[in-house]
Each structure stands twice: as structure tokens, then as C-alpha cells.
Amino acid sequence: MAKANSTKANPLQFIQQVRSEVSKVVWPARREVVLTTIMVFVMAALTAVFFFLVDLAIRFGLQGLLDLVG
């Protein structure tokens, strides 16, 4: 864990430090953001379909088992 400074920066220094740190950030290109977003939606859809099919299989399995017992 980082050691906290005992002195607080005044608000102006804080804003200057934030701007300095933000300028060091390498922001992704628009194309990269769009492709990553599409991949996330596709993976979420595939995951939803997978769990739907698993749920369907479990439901039919349990229903068949309960029909045999009852």
C-alpha cells in the first residue's frame, strides 16, 4: 500500500497534477473502441445463448425425471 503524504495539496496543485497525469494517458483510437464494444456485445450475446441452452437442458432433464417419479 502506498504511503500517504502528510501534507495535502491545495486545490490548484491538485488540478495541475490531475492534468499532468491525464496528459500521460494513451487514449484508444475510435476504431479500437468500436471494435472492442462490438466484441463485448457479441460475447455477451453468446454467453446469454449458452446459459439459455444450459437452462433449457436442465429444465427438460428435471421435467423428465419428475415425470418418471410422479
N, C-alpha and C positions, 0 to 999 in steps of 0.2 A: 504494500500500500504506500502511496506517495506521502511524503511528509508535508503537512500543511504549513504554509507560510504564517509566521506570527503577525506580519503586518498586512493590512488589507490595502489593495489598490483603490485609488479613488475612481469614480465612475468614468472619467475621461480616459484614464490609463487603461481601464478595463476595456472600453470600446476600442481603443487603439490596439490593444493586444488581440482582441477578437478579430478585428480587421486584418491584422498581420497574419494570424493563423488561417483565416478563411482564404486569404490570397495564396496560401501554400497548397490548398486543396486542388487536386486534379479532377475536374468535373467530367463526367462521361459525355460523349457526343450524343446528339439526339437519336441517331440511328441505333446506338448501343442501348439506350433507354427503351426505345420502341421494341427492339428485338427481345430484350430481357423481359419486358412487360408481356409480350405475346407468349414467350416461353412459360412464364408463370401461369398465365391463364390456361394454356394447353395442359400443363402438368396438373393444375387444379381440376380441370375437366376430366383428365384421365384418372386421377385419384378418385373423383366422385363416381365415375363409372365403375371402377374396380370395387369400391366399397358397396355400391348398389348391387353388383352381381354377387358379391360375397353375402350380403344381407339376404338377397333373394334365395341363394342356395341354402343358407341356414334355415330360412323360413320354410322352404319346401321340405327340407330334411326333417325338421321338427314336426311339421304338419303330418308328414308321412308316418313318423314314429308315433305320434299321438293317435293317428287313425288306427294303427296296428294295436295299440294298447287299449284304446277306448272303443 
